[in-house]
Amino acid sequence: QIFPNVSVLWIAASINNFEIVRLLIEHGADVNHRTKTNSTPLRGACYNGNVDMARYLIENGADIHIAKENNDTNIMVSAYWKHEHIIHYWIDELHCDPTEQSEHGRTALHNSIESESIEITKYLLEKGVQLTKDTQTNLTPLLLAAKNLKFNLMNLFENYCSKIQWIEALELIAAVYASQDSDHYNLNKAFQYLYDALNLRIEYNLPKILSNDHHEIFNFEQECQTIEQLKQLTLNRNRFHIESLLIFERILGL
């Protein structure tokens, strides 16, 4: 991988060489020099989780508000690489906004799901990071956890989401299990999650909002709206697979 327009200081920070970083700063290196993708030496310190280096760079004039292209913030990269201690530094000491979004609606919470960090996910939820959709995937952090069957992470969201968000997460899990293309294909599990989701929809009067379009590729089928319709799925594996595709289309727009 080639990184255009880098400085020696950026390289030193990126390879986590604090001694060279100090030497370069003492000799007047530009602490806020940006690469072609708008990355700075401070981002290198965050990439490596080096709080001492980050603190030193900031004390010597590093701008904490410079984000990489697409507004990919330093908190986001720290979450992706599971650097909990530097995230606490950014938020608790520097009072940076943990709810900031990239140009595509992605947050640090998306990245903590990607990195499978229970501690960071819990911390960011407590700090009020919202369940915004990444417009490139149509996934909120909760849906991302559900789609990847990360139940330990998903369960952290139960008190931080609406009923409909929780229901759709259950439906998405079911769609993964019901998809014949999935490595996790399991119709028993798919039925159980759809059953739980549908019962919640009935209990809280939250019916599915279905499209008026009927596609030939789906045999002109529509999603189940009742428990009886759901039970009929178990008699036809191909129809159950179509149900999974209908759910993916409704929730993810696929």
C-alpha positions in Angstrom: 0.0 0.0 0.0 1.3 3.4 -1.0 0.7 6.5 1.2 1.1 9.7 -0.9 2.4 13.0 0.5 3.7 11.7 3.8 6.2 13.5 6.1 9.0 11.8 8.1 7.1 12.8 11.3 4.0 11.0 10.0 6.1 7.9 9.3 7.6 8.0 12.8 4.2 8.3 14.4 2.7 5.5 12.2 5.5 3.1 13.1 5.1 4.1 16.8 8.6 5.4 17.2 8.2 8.0 20.0 11.9 8.8 20.2 12.1 9.9 16.5 8.8 11.8 16.9 10.3 13.8 19.8 13.5 14.4 17.8 11.6 15.7 14.7 9.3 17.9 16.8 12.3 19.4 18.6 13.8 20.3 15.1 10.7 22.0 13.9 8.7 19.3 12.0 5.2 20.3 11.0 3.0 18.6 13.5 -0.1 19.1 11.4 1.2 18.1 8.0 -1.5 16.1 6.2 -1.1 13.2 3.8 -3.2 13.1 0.6 -6.0 11.4 2.6 -5.8 14.1 5.3 -4.1 11.8 7.8 -1.8 13.5 10.4 0.9 12.3 12.8 -1.7 12.4 15.6 -3.8 9.9 13.7 -0.8 7.6 13.6 -0.6 7.8 17.4 -4.3 6.9 17.6 -3.9 4.1 15.1 -1.3 2.6 17.5 -3.1 3.5 20.7 -0.2 5.5 22.0 -1.7 7.9 24.5 1.7 9.4 25.5 2.6 10.2 21.9 -0.8 11.7 21.3 -0.6 13.8 24.4 2.9 15.0 23.3 1.8 15.9 19.8 -1.2 17.8 21.1 1.0 19.7 23.6 3.1 20.7 20.7 0.3 22.1 18.6 -1.4 19.1 17.0 -5.0 20.0 15.9 -7.3 17.4 17.5 -10.1 18.3 15.1 -8.4 17.2 11.8 -10.1 14.1 10.5 -9.1 11.8 7.7 -11.0 12.0 4.4 -14.7 11.3 4.6 -14.6 12.7 8.2 -13.1 9.5 9.6 -12.2 10.8 13.0 -9.4 9.8 15.4 -12.0 8.3 17.8 -13.2 6.1 15.0 -9.8 4.7 14.1 -9.1 4.1 17.8 -12.3 2.2 18.2 -11.5 0.1 15.1 -8.2 -1.0 16.6 -9.7 -1.6 20.1 -7.7 1.1 21.9 -10.0 1.7 24.8 -7.5 3.8 26.8 -7.0 6.4 24.0 -10.8 6.6 23.4 -11.2 7.6 27.1 -8.5 10.2 26.6 -10.2 11.7 23.6 -13.6 11.8 25.2 -13.1 12.2 29.0 -10.0 14.5 28.9 -10.2 16.3 25.6 -14.0 16.4 25.6 -14.3 15.4 21.9 -17.7 14.4 20.6 -18.1 10.6 20.5 -21.3 11.0 18.3 -19.5 12.4 15.3 -20.3 10.8 12.0 -18.4 10.2 8.8 -19.7 11.5 5.5 -21.5 8.1 5.2 -23.2 8.2 8.7 -20.7 5.8 10.2 -19.7 6.3 13.9 -17.1 5.0 16.3 -19.8 2.6 17.4 -19.8 0.9 14.0 -16.1 0.4 14.4 -16.3 -1.0 17.9 -18.7 -3.6 16.5 -16.3 -4.4 13.6 -13.5 -4.9 16.1 -15.8 -6.9 18.5 -14.9 -4.8 21.5 -17.5 -5.2 24.2 -15.9 -2.6 26.5 -15.7 0.1 23.8 -19.2 -0.6 22.6 -20.7 -0.4 26.1 -18.7 2.8 26.8 -19.9 4.5 23.6 -23.5 3.5 24.2 -23.3 5.1 27.7 -21.9 8.2 26.1 -25.0 8.6 23.9 -23.7 7.5 20.5 -26.8 7.1 18.3 -27.8 4.2 16.0 -27.2 6.0 12.8 -27.1 4.1 9.5 -24.0 3.7 7.5 -25.4 4.8 4.1 -23.0 2.6 2.2 -24.4 -0.6 3.9 -27.7 0.6 5.4 -26.5 -0.8 8.7 -26.8 0.7 12.1 -24.3 -0.6 14.7 -27.1 -2.8 16.1 -27.9 -4.2 12.7 -24.2 -4.7 12.0 -24.0 -6.8 15.2 -27.1 -8.7 14.2 -26.0 -9.4 10.6 -22.7 -10.8 11.8 -24.4 -12.8 14.6 -22.4 -11.0 17.3 -24.9 -11.8 20.1 -22.7 -10.6 23.0 -22.4 -7.2 21.3 -26.1 -7.1 20.2 -27.3 -7.7 23.7 -25.6 -4.5 24.9 -28.1 -2.5 22.8 -31.3 -3.7 24.3 -31.7 -0.7 26.7 -30.3 1.8 24.1 -32.7 1.2 21.1 -36.4 1.3 20.3 -38.6 -1.7 20.1 -38.7 -1.6 16.3 -34.9 -1.4 16.1 -34.7 -4.4 18.4 -37.3 -6.3 16.4 -35.6 -5.6 13.1 -32.3 -6.8 14.5 -34.0 -10.1 15.4 -35.5 -10.3 11.9 -32.1 -9.7 10.4 -30.5 -12.5 12.4 -33.4 -14.8 11.2 -32.7 -13.8 7.6 -29.0 -14.8 8.0 -30.0 -18.2 9.4 -32.6 -18.7 6.7 -30.4 -17.8 3.8 -29.3 -20.9 1.9 -26.1 -18.9 0.9 -25.1 -18.4 4.6 -22.5 -20.5 6.3 -24.8 -20.4 9.3 -27.9 -21.8 7.6 -30.2 -23.1 10.3 -34.0 -23.0 9.8 -34.7 -23.9 13.4 -32.9 -20.8 14.6 -34.4 -18.7 11.9 -37.9 -19.8 12.9 -37.2 -19.0 16.6 -35.9 -15.5 15.9 -38.8 -14.7 13.5 -41.2 -16.1 16.0 -39.9 -13.9 18.8 -39.8 -10.8 16.5 -43.4 -11.4 15.3 -44.7 -11.8 18.8 -43.1 -8.5 19.7 -44.7 -6.8 16.7 -48.1 -8.2 17.8 -47.5 -7.2 21.4 -46.5 -3.6 20.6 -48.8 -3.2 17.6 -45.9 -2.7 15.2 -46.9 -4.4 11.9 -44.4 -4.7 9.1 -44.6 -2.0 6.5 -44.4 -4.0 3.3 -43.8 -2.9 -0.2 -46.7 -2.9 -2.7 -44.3 -4.3 -5.3 -44.5 -8.0 -5.9 -41.4 -9.3 -7.6 -41.4 -12.4 -9.9 -37.9 -13.3 -8.5 -39.6 -13.8 -5.1 -42.5 -15.8 -6.7 -44.7 -12.7 -6.0 -44.5 -13.6 -2.2 -44.9 -11.2 0.7 -43.4 -11.4 4.1 -45.3 -13.3 6.9 -47.6 -11.1 9.0 -49.0 -13.8 11.3 -47.8 -16.7 13.4 -49.8 -19.1 11.3 -48.1 -17.8 8.1 -44.8 -18.2 9.8 -45.5 -21.8 10.7 -46.2 -22.5 7.1 -42.6 -21.5 6.2 -41.3 -24.6 8.0 -43.0 -26.8 5.4 -41.1 -25.3 2.5 -37.3 -24.6 2.6 -37.3 -22.6 -0.6 -40.2 -20.3 0.6 -38.2 -19.8 3.9 -35.2 -18.7 1.8 -37.4 -16.2 -0.1 -38.5 -14.9 3.3 -34.9 -14.2 4.2 -34.4 -12.3 0.9 -37.6 -10.3 1.5 -36.3 -9.3 5.0 -32.9 -8.3 3.5 -34.7 -6.2 1.0 -36.9 -4.5 3.5 -34.3 -3.8 6.2 -31.1 -3.3 4.1 -32.5 -2.3 0.8 -30.7 -5.2 -0.9 
